[in-house]
């Protein structure tokens, strides 16, 4: 049992020092400019998709509505993580206040949770479109899509709030140095002087609604989708059916595999630098490439871009 007098003499941590990337000044400057370009590209790409989906009538479909919601989540994640990361890179580390750190953890976890749930909803949308096309319009109505997206946001904000409150109640009375790029869950627990059993238990409990159920829905949907596609007699028909869900399947693989590598697979043999690089995959790279994946091979989005461009030209030259 701890001595109360010893506990009262401990200094309570009110701010943390994020180390960021340890390296030469030239490397950090290079990474700063690289991440700045990626940051601007992420915001522009996702804002473009949100704008096109909201203004182009041919994109007023469930699939594109969910894509726009994914873009909102990516923007939230990017704004939450990257600006402070750029500051840390430029200054060879930086401090962040306790409250700001907890807020960063909260919105980071909300964004990750929402994306897990939304990707499951999007797989269900593709399942209905391919396996039950005659009832697609009656099942995936606008009101139903809004309810599904709203439920994903509501679940993300509520269950992560209770988890973040538990994290904020941890005591930090020793080192305040976080060897990471941002306030992540595992590095925070590593420097806490409290018993983190309850937090770890809640993490395991939350993996069921946040990870296991969505991944089960995704796997089940795609098993049925593949089964249906293989029954299509013509190769052209099979290729057309698969093309409607190939972008979503690519995003699912990138997102889930990076999370599995960082949080599920054994990490004892990983260096801190490797962990930082891997964390960049889902905090910086994924929000950047999602708009590219969904627009690169998408004829509808390309047409919407062209129409918007010509509309602006005609507005300039009436």
C-alpha positions as a Markdown table, in Angstrom:
| # | Residue | x | y | z |
|---|---|---|---|---|
| 1 | Unk | 0.0 | 0.0 | 0.0 |
| 2 | Unk | 1.3 | 3.4 | -1.0 |
| 3 | Unk | 2.2 | 6.0 | 1.7 |
| 4 | Unk | -0.2 | 9.0 | 1.5 |
| 5 | Unk | 2.6 | 11.3 | 2.4 |
| 6 | Unk | 4.6 | 10.1 | -0.5 |
| 7 | Unk | 1.7 | 10.5 | -2.9 |
| 8 | Unk | 1.1 | 14.1 | -1.7 |
| 9 | Unk | 4.8 | 14.9 | -2.4 |
| 10 | Unk | 4.5 | 13.8 | -6.0 |
| 11 | Unk | 4.4 | 16.5 | -8.7 |
| 12 | Unk | 1.2 | 16.4 | -10.7 |
| 13 | Unk | 1.8 | 16.7 | -14.4 |
| 14 | Unk | -0.1 | 19.5 | -16.1 |
| 15 | Unk | 1.5 | 19.3 | -19.5 |
| 16 | Unk | 3.3 | 16.7 | -21.7 |
| 17 | Unk | 6.3 | 17.0 | -23.9 |
| 18 | Unk | 5.9 | 15.2 | -27.2 |
| 19 | Unk | 9.3 | 14.2 | -28.7 |
| 20 | Unk | 8.2 | 13.7 | -32.3 |
| 21 | Unk | 10.8 | 12.4 | -34.7 |
| 22 | Unk | 14.3 | 12.3 | -33.4 |
| 23 | Unk | 16.8 | 13.1 | -36.1 |
| 24 | Unk | 18.8 | 15.8 | -37.9 |
| 25 | Unk | 17.4 | 19.3 | -38.6 |
| 26 | Unk | 17.4 | 18.6 | -42.3 |
| 27 | Unk | 15.3 | 15.5 | -41.9 |
| 28 | Unk | 12.8 | 17.2 | -39.7 |
| 29 | Unk | 12.5 | 20.2 | -42.1 |
| 30 | Unk | 12.0 | 17.7 | -45.0 |
| 31 | Unk | 9.2 | 15.9 | -43.1 |
| 32 | Unk | 7.7 | 19.3 | -42.1 |
| 33 | Unk | 7.3 | 20.3 | -45.7 |
| 34 | Unk | 6.2 | 16.8 | -46.8 |
| 35 | Unk | 3.5 | 16.7 | -44.2 |
| 36 | Unk | 2.4 | 20.2 | -44.9 |
| 37 | Unk | 1.9 | 19.3 | -48.6 |
| 38 | Unk | 0.0 | 16.1 | -47.5 |
| 39 | Unk | -2.1 | 18.1 | -45.0 |
| 40 | Unk | -3.1 | 20.7 | -47.6 |
| 41 | Unk | -3.8 | 17.9 | -50.1 |
| 42 | Unk | -5.9 | 16.0 | -47.5 |
| 43 | Unk | -8.1 | 19.1 | -46.7 |
| 44 | Unk | -8.5 | 20.1 | -50.4 |
| 45 | Unk | -9.3 | 16.5 | -51.6 |
| 46 | Unk | -11.8 | 15.8 | -48.9 |
| 47 | Unk | -13.4 | 19.3 | -49.1 |
| 48 | Unk | -13.7 | 18.8 | -52.9 |
| 49 | Unk | -15.6 | 15.5 | -52.4 |
| 50 | Unk | -17.9 | 17.0 | -49.8 |
| 51 | Unk | -18.6 | 20.0 | -52.1 |
| 52 | Unk | -19.2 | 17.8 | -55.2 |
| 53 | Unk | -21.5 | 15.4 | -53.3 |
| 54 | Unk | -23.6 | 18.2 | -51.9 |
| 55 | Unk | -23.9 | 20.2 | -55.2 |
| 56 | Unk | -24.0 | 17.6 | -57.9 |
| 57 | Unk | -27.3 | 15.9 | -58.5 |
| 58 | Unk | -25.8 | 12.8 | -60.0 |
| 59 | Unk | -23.9 | 12.2 | -56.8 |
| 60 | Unk | -27.0 | 12.3 | -54.6 |
| 61 | Unk | -26.9 | 8.6 | -53.9 |
| 62 | Unk | -26.3 | 6.6 | -50.7 |
| 63 | Unk | -22.8 | 5.5 | -51.7 |
| 64 | Unk | -21.6 | 9.1 | -52.3 |
| 65 | Unk | -23.4 | 10.3 | -49.2 |
| 66 | Unk | -21.4 | 7.8 | -47.1 |
| 67 | Unk | -18.2 | 8.8 | -49.0 |
| 68 | Unk | -18.8 | 12.5 | -48.0 |
| 69 | Unk | -19.3 | 11.4 | -44.4 |
| 70 | Unk | -16.0 | 9.6 | -44.5 |
| 71 | Unk | -14.4 | 12.8 | -45.9 |
| 72 | Unk | -15.8 | 14.7 | -42.9 |
| 73 | Unk | -14.2 | 12.1 | -40.5 |
| 74 | Unk | -10.9 | 12.3 | -42.3 |
| 75 | Unk | -10.9 | 16.1 | -42.0 |
| 76 | Unk | -11.7 | 15.9 | -38.3 |
| 77 | Unk | -8.8 | 13.4 | -37.8 |
| 78 | Unk | -6.4 | 15.5 | -39.8 |
| 79 | Unk | -7.1 | 18.8 | -38.1 |
| 80 | Unk | -6.9 | 17.1 | -34.7 |
| 81 | Unk | -3.4 | 15.5 | -35.3 |
| 82 | Unk | -1.4 | 17.2 | -38.1 |
| 83 | Unk | -1.1 | 20.9 | -37.1 |
| 84 | Unk | 0.4 | 20.1 | -33.7 |
| 85 | Unk | 2.6 | 17.4 | -35.3 |
| 86 | Unk | 4.0 | 20.0 | -37.7 |
| 87 | Unk | 4.8 | 22.3 | -34.8 |
| 88 | Unk | 6.6 | 19.5 | -33.0 |
| 89 | Unk | 8.6 | 18.7 | -36.2 |
| 90 | Unk | 9.7 | 22.3 | -36.7 |
| 91 | Unk | 10.7 | 22.8 | -33.1 |
| 92 | Unk | 12.3 | 19.4 | -32.4 |
| 93 | Unk | 9.5 | 18.5 | -29.9 |
| 94 | Unk | 6.8 | 20.5 | -28.1 |
| 95 | Unk | 4.6 | 20.8 | -25.1 |
| 96 | Unk | 0.9 | 20.2 | -25.0 |
| 97 | Unk | -1.3 | 20.9 | -22.0 |
| 98 | Unk | -3.1 | 18.1 | -20.2 |
| 99 | Unk | -6.5 | 19.2 | -21.2 |
| 100 | Unk | -5.5 | 19.7 | -24.9 |
| 101 | Unk | -3.9 | 16.2 | -24.9 |
| 102 | Unk | -7.1 | 14.6 | -23.6 |
| 103 | Unk | -9.1 | 16.5 | -26.2 |
| 104 | Unk | -6.8 | 15.3 | -28.9 |
| 105 | Unk | -7.2 | 11.7 | -27.7 |
| 106 | Unk | -11.0 | 12.1 | -27.7 |
| 107 | Unk | -11.4 | 13.4 | -31.3 |
| 108 | Unk | -8.7 | 10.9 | -32.5 |
| 109 | Unk | -10.7 | 8.0 | -31.1 |
| 110 | Unk | -14.0 | 9.4 | -32.2 |
| 111 | Unk | -12.7 | 9.6 | -35.8 |
| 112 | Unk | -11.3 | 6.1 | -35.7 |
| 113 | Unk | -14.4 | 4.6 | -34.2 |
| 114 | Unk | -16.7 | 6.4 | -36.7 |
| 115 | Unk | -14.6 | 5.2 | -39.6 |
| 116 | Unk | -14.8 | 1.6 | -38.3 |
| 117 | Unk | -18.6 | 1.8 | -38.1 |
| 118 | Unk | -19.1 | 3.7 | -41.4 |
| 119 | Unk | -17.0 | 1.2 | -43.4 |
| 120 | Unk | -19.3 | -1.5 | -42.1 |
| 121 | Unk | -22.4 | 0.6 | -43.2 |
| 122 | Unk | -20.8 | 1.1 | -46.6 |
| 123 | Unk | -20.2 | -2.6 | -47.0 |
| 124 | Unk | -23.9 | -3.2 | -46.2 |
| 125 | Unk | -24.8 | -0.6 | -48.8 |
| 126 | Unk | -22.7 | -2.4 | -51.4 |
| 127 | Unk | -24.2 | -5.7 | -50.4 |
| 128 | Unk | -27.8 | -4.4 | -50.9 |
| 129 | Unk | -26.8 | -2.8 | -54.3 |
| 130 | Unk | -25.2 | -6.0 | -55.7 |
| 131 | Unk | -27.2 | -8.8 | -54.0 |
| 132 | Unk | -30.6 | -7.2 | -53.8 |
| 133 | Unk | -30.6 | -4.5 | -56.6 |
| 134 | Unk | -34.4 | -4.5 | -57.1 |
| 135 | Unk | -35.0 | -3.4 | -53.5 |
| 136 | Unk | -32.0 | -1.1 | -53.2 |
| 137 | Unk | -34.0 | 2.1 | -53.7 |
| 138 | Unk | -36.6 | 1.2 | -51.2 |
| 139 | Unk | -34.1 | 0.0 | -48.6 |
| 140 | Unk | -31.4 | 2.6 | -48.9 |
| 141 | Unk | -33.6 | 5.7 | -48.8 |
| 142 | Unk | -32.2 | 9.1 | -48.0 |
| 143 | Unk | -33.7 | 9.1 | -44.5 |
| 144 | Unk | -32.4 | 5.7 | -43.8 |
| 145 | Unk | -28.9 | 6.7 | -44.9 |
| 146 | Unk | -28.9 | 9.8 | -42.7 |
| 147 | Unk | -30.1 | 7.6 | -39.7 |
| 148 | Unk | -27.2 | 5.1 | -40.3 |
| 149 | Unk | -24.6 | 7.9 | -40.5 |
| 150 | Unk | -26.1 | 9.7 | -37.5 |
| 151 | Unk | -25.9 | 6.5 | -35.5 |
| 152 | Unk | -22.3 | 6.0 | -36.4 |
| 153 | Unk | -21.5 | 9.6 | -35.2 |
| 154 | Unk | -23.6 | 9.2 | -32.1 |
| 155 | Unk | -22.0 | 5.9 | -31.1 |
| 156 | Unk | -18.6 | 7.3 | -31.7 |
| 157 | Unk | -19.1 | 10.5 | -29.6 |
| 158 | Unk | -20.8 | 8.8 | -26.7 |
| 159 | Unk | -18.8 | 5.6 | -26.1 |
| 160 | Unk | -15.5 | 7.4 | -26.6 |
| 161 | Unk | -16.6 | 10.1 | -24.2 |
| 162 | Unk | -16.9 | 7.6 | -21.3 |
| 163 | Unk | -13.5 | 6.1 | -22.3 |
| 164 | Unk | -11.9 | 9.5 | -22.5 |
| 165 | Unk | -13.2 | 10.5 | -19.0 |
| 166 | Unk | -11.5 | 7.4 | -17.6 |
| 167 | Unk | -8.2 | 8.3 | -19.3 |
| 168 | Unk | -8.5 | 11.9 | -17.9 |
| 169 | Unk | -8.8 | 10.4 | -14.4 |
| 170 | Unk | -5.4 | 8.7 | -14.6 |
| 171 | Unk | -2.6 | 10.2 | -12.5 |
| 172 | Unk | 0.5 | 11.4 | -14.2 |
| 173 | Unk | 3.0 | 12.2 | -11.5 |
| 174 | Unk | 6.3 | 11.0 | -13.0 |
| 175 | Unk | 7.8 | 11.6 | -16.4 |
| 176 | Unk | 5.8 | 13.9 | -18.7 |
| 177 | Unk | 7.7 | 12.9 | -21.8 |
| 178 | Unk | 5.6 | 11.1 | -24.5 |
| 179 | Unk | 7.8 | 9.5 | -27.1 |
| 180 | Unk | 5.3 | 9.9 | -29.9 |
| 181 | Unk | 4.0 | 12.3 | -32.5 |
| 182 | Unk | 0.7 | 13.0 | -30.8 |
| 183 | Unk | -1.3 | 12.0 | -27.7 |
| 184 | Unk | -2.1 | 8.4 | -28.4 |
| 185 | Unk | -3.7 | 6.0 | -25.9 |
| 186 | Unk | -0.9 | 3.5 | -25.5 |
| 187 | Unk | 1.9 | 6.1 | -24.9 |
| 188 | Unk | -0.3 | 7.9 | -22.4 |
| 189 | Unk | -1.0 | 4.8 | -20.4 |
| 190 | Unk | 2.7 | 3.9 | -20.5 |
| 191 | Unk | 3.7 | 7.0 | -18.5 |
| 192 | Unk | 0.8 | 7.0 | -16.1 |
| 193 | Unk | 1.5 | 6.2 | -12.5 |
| 194 | Unk | -2.0 | 4.9 | -11.9 |
| 195 | Unk | -3.3 | 1.4 | -12.2 |
| 196 | Unk | -4.5 | 1.2 | -15.9 |
| 197 | Unk | -6.4 | -2.1 | -15.5 |
| 198 | Unk | -9.8 | -0.4 | -15.8 |
| 199 | Unk | -8.8 | 1.5 | -18.9 |
| 200 | Unk | -7.3 | -1.6 | -20.5 |
| 201 | Unk | -10.5 | -3.6 | -19.6 |
| 202 | Unk | -12.7 | -1.0 | -21.2 |
| 203 | Unk | -10.5 | -1.1 | -24.3 |
| 204 | Unk | -11.1 | -4.8 | -24.6 |
| 205 | Unk | -14.9 | -4.3 | -24.0 |
| 206 | Unk | -15.1 | -1.5 | -26.6 |
| 207 | Unk | -13.3 | -3.7 | -29.3 |
| 208 | Unk | -16.6 | -5.7 | -29.6 |
| 209 | Unk | -18.9 | -2.9 | -30.8 |
| 210 | Unk | -16.2 | -0.8 | -32.4 |
| 211 | Unk | -14.0 | -3.5 | -34.2 |
| 212 | Unk | -15.4 | -7.0 | -34.0 |
| 213 | Unk | -19.0 | -6.3 | -35.0 |
| 214 | Unk | -18.1 | -3.9 | -37.9 |
| 215 | Unk | -15.4 | -6.3 | -39.2 |
| 216 | Unk | -17.9 | -9.2 | -39.1 |
| 217 | Unk | -20.4 | -7.2 | -41.0 |
| 218 | Unk | -17.8 | -6.3 | -43.6 |
| 219 | Unk | -16.6 | -9.9 | -44.0 |
| 220 | Unk | -20.1 | -11.3 | -44.2 |
| 221 | Unk | -21.2 | -8.6 | -46.8 |
| 222 | Unk | -18.2 | -9.3 | -49.0 |
| 223 | Unk | -18.6 | -13.1 | -48.8 |
| 224 | Unk | -22.1 | -12.7 | -50.1 |
| 225 | Unk | -21.1 | -10.0 | -52.6 |
| 226 | Unk | -18.3 | -12.3 | -54.1 |
| 227 | Unk | -20.7 | -15.2 | -54.2 |
| 228 | Unk | -23.3 | -13.1 | -56.1 |
| 229 | Unk | -20.7 | -11.7 | -58.5 |
| 230 | Unk | -19.4 | -15.2 | -59.4 |
| 231 | Unk | -22.9 | -16.2 | -60.4 |
| 232 | Unk | -23.0 | -13.5 | -63.0 |
| 233 | Unk | -22.6 | -15.2 | -66.4 |
| 234 | Unk | -20.7 | -12.5 | -68.4 |
| 235 | Unk | -17.2 | -11.4 | -67.5 |
| 236 | Unk | -18.2 | -7.8 | -68.3 |
| 237 | Unk | -21.1 | -8.0 | -65.8 |
| 238 | Unk | -18.8 | -9.4 | -63.1 |
| 239 | Unk | -16.2 | -6.7 | -63.7 |
| 240 | Unk | -18.8 | -4.0 | -63.6 |
| 241 | Unk | -20.3 | -5.3 | -60.4 |
| 242 | Unk | -16.9 | -5.7 | -58.7 |
| 243 | Unk | -15.9 | -2.1 | -59.8 |
| 244 | Unk | -18.7 | -0.7 | -57.7 |
| 245 | Unk | -17.1 | -1.9 | -54.5 |
| 246 | Unk | -13.4 | -2.1 | -55.3 |
| 247 | Unk | -12.7 | 1.4 | -53.9 |
| 248 | Unk | -14.4 | 0.6 | -50.7 |
| 249 | Unk | -12.6 | -2.7 | -50.3 |
| 250 | Unk | -9.3 | -1.0 | -50.9 |
| 251 | Unk | -10.0 | 1.6 | -48.2 |
| 252 | Unk | -11.1 | -1.1 | -45.8 |
| 253 | Unk | -7.9 | -3.1 | -46.3 |
| 254 | Unk | -5.6 | -0.1 | -45.8 |
| 255 | Unk | -7.5 | 1.1 | -42.7 |
| 256 | Unk | -7.9 | -2.2 | -40.9 |
| 257 | Unk | -4.5 | -3.6 | -41.6 |
| 258 | Unk | -2.7 | -0.4 | -40.3 |
| 259 | Unk | -4.8 | -0.5 | -37.1 |
| 260 | Unk | -4.1 | -4.3 | -36.7 |
| 261 | Unk | -0.3 | -3.7 | -37.1 |
| 262 | Unk | -0.2 | -0.9 | -34.6 |
| 263 | Unk | -2.7 | -2.0 | -31.9 |
| 264 | Unk | -3.2 | -5.7 | -32.2 |
| 265 | Unk | -0.1 | -7.4 | -33.4 |
| 266 | Unk | 2.8 | -7.8 | -30.9 |
| 267 | Unk | 4.7 | -4.6 | -30.4 |
| 268 | Unk | 7.6 | -5.6 | -28.2 |
| 269 | Unk | 10.0 | -6.0 | -31.1 |
| 270 | Unk | 9.0 | -2.7 | -32.7 |
| 271 | Unk | 11.2 | 0.3 | -32.1 |
| 272 | Unk | 9.6 | 3.6 | -31.1 |
| 273 | Unk | 10.5 | 5.0 | -34.6 |
| 274 | Unk | 8.7 | 2.1 | -36.2 |
| 275 | Unk | 5.6 | 2.7 | -34.1 |
| 276 | Unk | 5.6 | 6.4 | -35.1 |
| 277 | Unk | 6.0 | 5.6 | -38.8 |
| 278 | Unk | 3.1 | 3.1 | -38.6 |
| 279 | Unk | 0.9 | 5.6 | -36.8 |
| 280 | Unk | 1.4 | 8.0 | -39.7 |
| 281 | Unk | -0.4 | 5.4 | -42.0 |
| 282 | Unk | -3.8 | 5.9 | -40.5 |
| 283 | Unk | -3.4 | 9.5 | -39.2 |
| 284 | Unk | -1.8 | 11.1 | -42.2 |
| 285 | Unk | -1.7 | 8.8 | -45.2 |
| 286 | Unk | -5.1 | 7.2 | -45.0 |
| 287 | Unk | -7.1 | 10.6 | -44.9 |
| 288 | Unk | -4.9 | 11.7 | -47.8 |
| 289 | Unk | -5.4 | 8.7 | -50.1 |
| 290 | Unk | -9.1 | 8.1 | -49.4 |
| 291 | Unk | -10.2 | 10.9 | -51.8 |
| 292 | Unk | -7.7 | 9.7 | -54.4 |
| 293 | Unk | -9.0 | 6.1 | -54.2 |
| 294 | Unk | -12.6 | 7.1 | -54.5 |
| 295 | Unk | -12.1 | 9.6 | -57.3 |
| 296 | Unk | -9.3 | 8.1 | -59.4 |
| 297 | Unk | -11.4 | 5.4 | -61.0 |
| 298 | Unk | -14.8 | 6.9 | -60.4 |
| 299 | Unk | -16.4 | 8.2 | -63.6 |
| 300 | Unk | -19.3 | 10.0 | -61.7 |
| 301 | Unk | -16.9 | 12.1 | -59.6 |
| 302 | Unk | -14.8 | 12.9 | -62.7 |
| 303 | Unk | -17.9 | 14.1 | -64.5 |
| 304 | Unk | -19.0 | 16.2 | -61.5 |
| 305 | Unk | -15.5 | 17.8 | -61.4 |
| 306 | Unk | -15.7 | 18.6 | -65.1 |
| 307 | Unk | -19.3 | 20.1 | -64.8 |
| 308 | Unk | -18.2 | 22.2 | -61.8 |
| 309 | Unk | -15.2 | 23.5 | -63.7 |
| 310 | Unk | -17.2 | 24.4 | -66.8 |
| 311 | Unk | -19.9 | 26.0 | -64.6 |
| 312 | Unk | -17.2 | 28.3 | -63.0 |
| 313 | Unk | -15.9 | 29.2 | -66.4 |
| 314 | Unk | -19.3 | 30.2 | -67.7 |
| 315 | Unk | -19.9 | 32.2 | -64.5 |
| 316 | Unk | -16.6 | 34.1 | -65.2 |
| 317 | Unk | -17.4 | 34.6 | -68.9 |
| 318 | Unk | -21.2 | 35.0 | -69.1 |
